Amino acid sequence: QETSRKKGSQTSLKDPVGVYCRVRPLSLPDQECCIEVINNTTVQLHTPEGYRLNQNRDYEETQYSFKQVFGIHTTQKELFDVVANPW
């Protein structure tokens, strides 16, 4: 089945889909966090220390960029206001 399109509703490379990241608090207080919020658009992943000690390899830290990163103290309302209700 073919989907109809409105006139002028062309997908533009200038308007990509917004990808957001929400860093949630750990569920157990003794868990080791491997995600660091660098700024409001970037997170960095670290290999957990306990895992590195048991392996004989070098691990690189990796950074990922998003339209916006929400930290562990972000409320549901703050997240909704930016992601689902940007007007």
CYANA upper distance limits for C-alpha pairs under 8 A (distance plus 0.5 A):
  5 ARG  CA      9 SER  CA      7.18
 11 THR  CA     15 ASP  CA      8.22
 12 SER  CA     16 PRO  CA      7.78
 18 GLY  CA     66 PHE  CA      8.19
 18 GLY  CA     67 LYS  CA      6.24
 19 VAL  CA     66 PHE  CA      6.10
 19 VAL  CA     67 LYS  CA      6.06
 19 VAL  CA     68 GLN  CA      7.97
 20 TYR  CA     66 PHE  CA      5.99
 20 TYR  CA     67 LYS  CA      6.04
 20 TYR  CA     68 GLN  CA      5.68
 20 TYR  CA     69 VAL  CA      6.46
 20 TYR  CA     70 PHE  CA      8.32
 20 TYR  CA     83 VAL  CA      8.26
 21 CYS  CA     66 PHE  CA      7.05
 21 CYS  CA     68 GLN  CA      7.01
 21 CYS  CA     69 VAL  CA      5.26
 21 CYS  CA     70 PHE  CA      6.61
 22 ARG  CA     69 VAL  CA      6.39
 22 ARG  CA     70 PHE  CA      5.13
 22 ARG  CA     71 GLY  CA      6.66
 22 ARG  CA     72 ILE  CA      8.01
 23 VAL  CA     35 ILE  CA      8.20
 23 VAL  CA     69 VAL  CA      8.07
 23 VAL  CA     70 PHE  CA      6.61
 23 VAL  CA     71 GLY  CA      5.60
 23 VAL  CA     72 ILE  CA      5.91
 24 ARG  CA     71 GLY  CA      7.49
 24 ARG  CA     72 ILE  CA      5.44
 25 PRO  CA     72 ILE  CA      5.72
 26 LEU  CA     31 GLN  CA      7.20
 26 LEU  CA     33 CYS  CA      7.76
 27 SER  CA     31 GLN  CA      8.32
 32 GLU  CA     48 PRO  CA      7.04
 33 CYS  CA     48 PRO  CA      7.69
 34 CYS  CA     45 LEU  CA      6.10
 34 CYS  CA     46 HIS  CA      5.27
 34 CYS  CA     47 THR  CA      6.58
 34 CYS  CA     48 PRO  CA      6.16
 35 ILE  CA     43 VAL  CA      7.13
 35 ILE  CA     44 GLN  CA      6.28
 35 ILE  CA     45 LEU  CA      5.25
 35 ILE  CA     46 HIS  CA      6.77
 36 GLU  CA     43 VAL  CA      6.05
 36 GLU  CA     44 GLN  CA      5.62
 36 GLU  CA     45 LEU  CA      6.90
 36 GLU  CA     46 HIS  CA      8.18
 37 VAL  CA     42 THR  CA      6.81
 37 VAL  CA     43 VAL  CA      5.00
 37 VAL  CA     44 GLN  CA      6.93
 37 VAL  CA     69 VAL  CA      8.01
 37 VAL  CA     71 GLY  CA      7.44
 38 ILE  CA     42 THR  CA      5.90
 38 ILE  CA     43 VAL  CA      5.80
 38 ILE  CA     44 GLN  CA      7.09
 39 ASN  CA     43 VAL  CA      7.67
 39 ASN  CA     69 VAL  CA      8.04
 40 ASN  CA     68 GLN  CA      6.10
 40 ASN  CA     69 VAL  CA      5.53
 40 ASN  CA     70 PHE  CA      7.60
 41 THR  CA     65 SER  CA      6.02
 41 THR  CA     66 PHE  CA      5.60
 41 THR  CA     67 LYS  CA      6.34
 41 THR  CA     68 GLN  CA      5.07
 41 THR  CA     69 VAL  CA      5.57
 42 THR  CA     63 GLN  CA      7.20
 42 THR  CA     64 TYR  CA      6.13
 42 THR  CA     65 SER  CA      4.95
 42 THR  CA     66 PHE  CA      6.74
 42 THR  CA     68 GLN  CA      8.21
 42 THR  CA     69 VAL  CA      7.07
 43 VAL  CA     63 GLN  CA      6.11
 43 VAL  CA     64 TYR  CA      6.00
 43 VAL  CA     65 SER  CA      7.13
 43 VAL  CA     69 VAL  CA      7.95
 44 GLN  CA     61 GLU  CA      7.08
 44 GLN  CA     62 THR  CA      5.97
 44 GLN  CA     63 GLN  CA      4.74
 44 GLN  CA     64 TYR  CA      6.90
 45 LEU  CA     61 GLU  CA      6.12
 45 LEU  CA     62 THR  CA      5.75
 45 LEU  CA     63 GLN  CA      6.82
 46 HIS  CA     60 GLU  CA      8.04
 46 HIS  CA     61 GLU  CA      5.66
 46 HIS  CA     62 THR  CA      7.62
 47 THR  CA     51 TYR  CA      7.39
 47 THR  CA     52 ARG  CA      7.14
 47 THR  CA     59 TYR  CA      7.22
 47 THR  CA     60 GLU  CA      8.32
 47 THR  CA     61 GLU  CA      7.70
 48 PRO  CA     52 ARG  CA      6.93
 49 GLU  CA     53 LEU  CA      6.82
 50 GLY  CA     54 ASN  CA      7.22
 51 TYR  CA     55 GLN  CA      7.07
 52 ARG  CA     56 ASN  CA      8.01
 52 ARG  CA     57 ARG  CA      8.03
 52 ARG  CA     59 TYR  CA      8.22
 70 PHE  CA     74 THR  CA      6.51
 70 PHE  CA     79 LEU  CA      7.93
 74 THR  CA     78 GLU  CA      6.81
 74 THR  CA     79 LEU  CA      7.26
 75 THR  CA     79 LEU  CA      6.82
 76 GLN  CA     80 PHE  CA      6.55
 77 LYS  CA     81 ASP  CA      6.48
 78 GLU  CA     82 VAL  CA      7.01
 79 LEU  CA     83 VAL  CA      6.47
 79 LEU  CA     84 ALA  CA      8.35
 80 PHE  CA     84 ALA  CA      5.57
 80 PHE  CA     85 ASN  CA      6.67
 81 ASP  CA     85 ASN  CA      5.39
 81 ASP  CA     86 PRO  CA      6.48
 82 VAL  CA     86 PRO  CA      5.57
